[in-house]
């Protein structure tokens, strides 16, 4: 999956059709990091019903690609061909990150 100009990894519940819209969480890797380092944690969040979009950008301190990723998921919620069509809670979007990307999430 790709937000405009960015690549992302997605972690989400096995069953998206539970009937309750899933909140979106963005993930920022930390300087030079990749989401696979936190894969166990991100999959765990997905098992609790969250949809996590983790940018592959290794320098997200300014928050731009994290915001792009969140906006991408909002668009996917409205796209009829998306597996996320009308399954996301676009009113509840959170952000988490490691190291510099905790700052990027805040920005």
Secondary structure as GFF3:
##gff-version 3
##sequence-region A 1 107
A	DSSP	beta_strand	8	11	.	.	.	ID=ss1
A	DSSP	beta_strand	22	28	.	.	.	ID=ss2
A	DSSP	three_ten_helix	35	38	.	.	.	ID=ss3
A	DSSP	alpha_helix	39	47	.	.	.	ID=ss4
A	DSSP	beta_strand	51	55	.	.	.	ID=ss5
A	DSSP	alpha_helix	64	78	.	.	.	ID=ss6
A	DSSP	beta_strand	88	97	.	.	.	ID=ss7
A	DSSP	alpha_helix	100	106	.	.	.	ID=ss8
###
